Amino acid sequence: MGFFAEPLNAISNISFLIAAWLAWLLARRTGTPSGELKMLIGLGAATGIGSILWHTMPNSLTFWLDIIPILLFIMAYIWLHTRRVLRLGAEVAVLSIAGFLLLTFVAISYAQVFHGAVVYTPGMIVVLVLGLFHAREQQIARFTLLLAAGVYLAALFFRTIDNEVCAAVPIGTHFLWHLLIGSVTYLAMRPLILALPSRR
C-alpha cells in the first residue's frame, strides 16, 4: 500500500488544490474574499487533501477525511449560491441542503450500482439544477455551471468504467475521475465568485 500503490490516483487529486488556488486568485482579483468564500475555497482544497490521504494511507480515519470535505463543500456551495447569488430565502437554502443530503442517503443504499458512481449523482444534480437557475437569472458566467454539470457527467462515466478498464489497462480511469471533478470544483466556484457583490 502507500503512495506508490496508487500514484496516479494520489497525484491526480492535485487538481482540487489547483482549483482552490485558481478560485482564490479569482476571488482576490474581484475583491476581498468574504469569510464564507474563504471557507468554501478551503473546503475545496481539503477535498483534495482528504482524497490524497485516502489513496496513500487508506484506513478508517482517512476514509472519513475523503468523504466529509466534499459533503461540506457541496452543502456550503448550495447555501452560498442560493442565498448570495440567487438571493433566495434561508428556508429555501436549508431545504435544498436537506434534499441533497436525503438524496445522498438514498444513493448510499445503492452504493454498488455503477461501481459507486451513483453515490455521487446527487452532487451532479445540485450542479445541474443550480446551473439551470443561474443561466436563467444571471448574465455573469451564465452557462459555466451547466458546463460543470457536463464535465461532472463525464467524470461519473470514467468512475463507472474504472474496474472494467483496469482488467485491460492497469492504471484504470479513476485518476480521470479526480482530474475532472477537480475541474468541476473550479467551474462551480467561478460563477459564484463572479456573481457575488464586490467587496473592494
C-alpha positions as CSV (number, residue, x, y, z in Angstrom):
1,M,0.0,0.0,0.0
2,G,1.1,3.6,0.4
3,F,1.7,6.3,-2.1
4,F,3.3,4.1,-4.8
5,A,0.3,1.7,-4.7
6,E,-1.9,4.2,-6.5
7,P,0.4,7.0,-7.7
8,L,-1.9,8.4,-10.4
9,N,-4.9,8.3,-8.1
10,A,-2.9,10.2,-5.4
11,I,-1.3,12.8,-7.8
12,S,-4.5,13.5,-9.7
13,N,-6.0,14.9,-6.6
14,I,-3.8,17.9,-7.0
15,S,-6.5,19.1,-9.4
16,F,-8.5,20.1,-6.3
17,L,-5.7,22.1,-4.9
18,I,-5.2,23.8,-8.3
19,A,-9.0,24.5,-8.4
20,A,-8.8,26.1,-4.9
21,W,-5.8,28.2,-5.9
22,L,-7.4,29.5,-9.1
23,A,-10.6,30.2,-7.2
24,W,-8.6,32.2,-4.6
25,L,-6.8,34.2,-7.3
26,L,-10.1,35.0,-8.9
27,A,-11.7,36.0,-5.6
28,R,-8.7,38.2,-4.8
29,R,-8.9,39.8,-8.3
30,T,-12.6,40.6,-7.9
31,G,-12.4,42.0,-4.4
32,T,-11.8,41.0,-0.8
33,P,-13.0,37.4,-0.3
34,S,-15.6,37.1,2.4
35,G,-15.3,34.6,5.3
36,E,-17.9,32.4,3.6
37,L,-16.0,32.3,0.4
38,K,-12.7,31.6,2.1
39,M,-14.4,28.7,3.9
40,L,-15.7,27.3,0.5
41,I,-12.3,27.6,-1.1
42,G,-10.7,26.0,1.9
43,L,-13.2,23.1,1.7
44,G,-12.3,22.6,-2.0
45,A,-8.6,22.3,-1.1
46,A,-9.5,20.0,1.9
47,T,-11.3,17.7,-0.5
48,G,-8.1,17.1,-2.5
49,I,-6.0,16.7,0.7
50,G,-8.5,14.2,2.1
51,S,-8.6,12.1,-1.1
52,I,-4.8,12.1,-1.3
53,L,-4.6,10.8,2.3
54,W,-7.2,8.1,1.5
55,H,-5.3,6.9,-1.6
56,T,-1.9,6.9,0.1
57,M,-2.9,5.7,3.6
58,P,-6.3,4.0,3.5
59,N,-7.7,3.5,7.0
60,S,-10.9,4.3,8.9
61,L,-9.7,7.9,9.6
62,T,-8.7,8.8,6.0
63,F,-11.9,7.2,4.8
64,W,-13.9,9.9,6.5
65,L,-11.3,12.6,5.5
66,D,-12.1,11.6,1.9
67,I,-15.8,11.9,2.3
68,I,-16.6,14.7,4.8
69,P,-14.9,17.7,3.0
70,I,-16.7,17.1,-0.3
71,L,-20.1,16.8,1.6
72,L,-19.3,20.1,3.4
73,F,-18.2,21.7,0.2
74,I,-21.5,20.9,-1.6
75,M,-23.6,22.0,1.4
76,A,-21.7,25.3,1.7
77,Y,-21.9,25.8,-2.1
78,I,-25.7,25.3,-2.0
79,W,-26.0,27.8,0.8
80,L,-23.8,30.4,-0.8
81,H,-25.3,30.1,-4.3
82,T,-29.0,30.1,-3.2
83,R,-28.5,32.9,-0.6
84,R,-25.9,35.2,-2.2
85,V,-26.4,34.7,-5.9
86,L,-30.0,33.7,-6.4
87,R,-31.0,35.7,-3.3
88,L,-33.5,33.1,-2.1
89,G,-34.6,32.8,1.5
90,A,-32.7,30.9,4.1
91,E,-35.6,28.3,4.2
92,V,-35.0,27.5,0.5
93,A,-31.3,27.1,1.1
94,V,-31.9,24.8,4.1
95,L,-34.5,22.7,2.3
96,S,-32.1,22.4,-0.7
97,I,-29.3,21.2,1.5
98,A,-31.7,18.8,3.2
99,G,-32.8,17.5,-0.2
100,F,-29.2,16.9,-1.2
101,L,-28.5,15.0,2.0
102,L,-31.6,12.9,1.6
103,L,-30.7,12.0,-2.0
104,T,-27.2,11.1,-0.9
105,F,-28.5,8.9,1.9
106,V,-30.8,7.1,-0.5
107,A,-27.9,6.8,-3.0
108,I,-25.7,5.2,-0.4
109,S,-28.2,2.3,-0.3
110,Y,-27.2,1.6,-3.9
111,A,-23.5,2.2,-3.4
112,Q,-22.6,-0.9,-5.6
113,V,-24.5,0.4,-8.6
114,F,-22.2,1.6,-11.3
115,H,-19.2,0.9,-9.0
116,G,-20.2,3.5,-6.5
117,A,-20.7,6.3,-9.0
118,V,-24.4,6.5,-8.1
119,V,-23.4,7.9,-4.6
120,Y,-22.0,11.0,-6.3
121,T,-25.0,11.5,-8.6
122,P,-26.8,13.9,-6.1
123,G,-23.8,16.2,-6.4
124,M,-24.3,16.4,-10.2
125,I,-28.0,17.1,-9.7
126,V,-27.0,20.0,-7.5
127,V,-24.7,21.4,-10.1
128,L,-27.3,20.9,-12.9
129,V,-30.2,22.4,-11.0
130,L,-28.3,25.4,-9.8
131,G,-26.8,25.7,-13.3
132,L,-30.3,26.0,-14.8
133,F,-31.3,28.7,-12.3
134,H,-28.0,30.5,-12.8
135,A,-28.4,30.5,-16.6
136,R,-31.9,31.9,-16.2
137,E,-31.2,34.6,-13.6
138,Q,-27.6,35.6,-14.2
139,Q,-25.6,37.1,-17.1
140,I,-22.2,36.6,-15.5
141,A,-20.6,33.3,-16.4
142,R,-24.1,32.3,-17.5
143,F,-23.6,28.8,-18.7
144,T,-20.4,27.8,-16.7
145,L,-22.4,25.7,-14.1
146,L,-24.1,23.8,-17.0
147,L,-20.6,23.1,-18.4
148,A,-19.6,21.9,-15.0
149,A,-22.6,19.5,-15.0
150,G,-21.4,18.1,-18.3
151,V,-17.9,17.6,-17.0
152,Y,-19.3,16.0,-13.9
153,L,-21.3,13.5,-16.1
154,A,-18.1,12.6,-17.9
155,A,-16.3,12.2,-14.6
156,L,-19.1,9.8,-13.4
157,F,-18.6,7.8,-16.7
158,F,-14.9,7.3,-16.1
159,R,-15.5,6.3,-12.4
160,T,-18.1,3.8,-13.6
161,I,-15.9,2.0,-16.1
162,D,-12.7,2.0,-13.9
163,N,-12.9,-1.6,-12.8
164,E,-13.5,-2.9,-16.4
165,V,-10.7,-0.8,-17.8
166,C,-8.3,-1.9,-15.0
167,A,-8.6,-5.5,-16.3
168,A,-7.0,-4.4,-19.6
169,V,-5.1,-1.3,-18.6
170,P,-3.8,-1.4,-15.0
171,I,-3.8,2.4,-14.5
172,G,-7.6,2.4,-15.0
173,T,-9.7,5.6,-15.2
174,H,-10.1,6.6,-11.6
175,F,-7.5,9.3,-12.0
176,L,-9.6,10.9,-14.7
177,W,-12.5,11.0,-12.2
178,H,-10.2,13.0,-9.9
179,L,-9.0,15.4,-12.6
180,L,-12.5,16.0,-13.9
181,I,-14.1,16.5,-10.5
182,G,-11.3,18.9,-9.6
183,S,-12.2,20.8,-12.8
184,V,-15.8,20.8,-11.7
185,T,-14.8,22.3,-8.4
186,Y,-13.3,25.3,-10.1
187,L,-16.0,25.6,-12.7
188,A,-18.6,25.6,-9.9
189,M,-16.8,28.3,-7.9
190,R,-16.1,30.6,-10.8
191,P,-19.7,31.8,-11.5
192,L,-20.3,32.1,-7.8
193,I,-17.3,34.3,-7.2
194,L,-18.0,36.5,-10.2
195,A,-21.7,36.9,-9.3
196,L,-21.0,37.9,-5.7
197,P,-21.1,41.6,-4.9
198,S,-17.7,43.2,-4.9
199,R,-16.1,43.7,-1.5
200,R,-13.4,46.2,-2.6
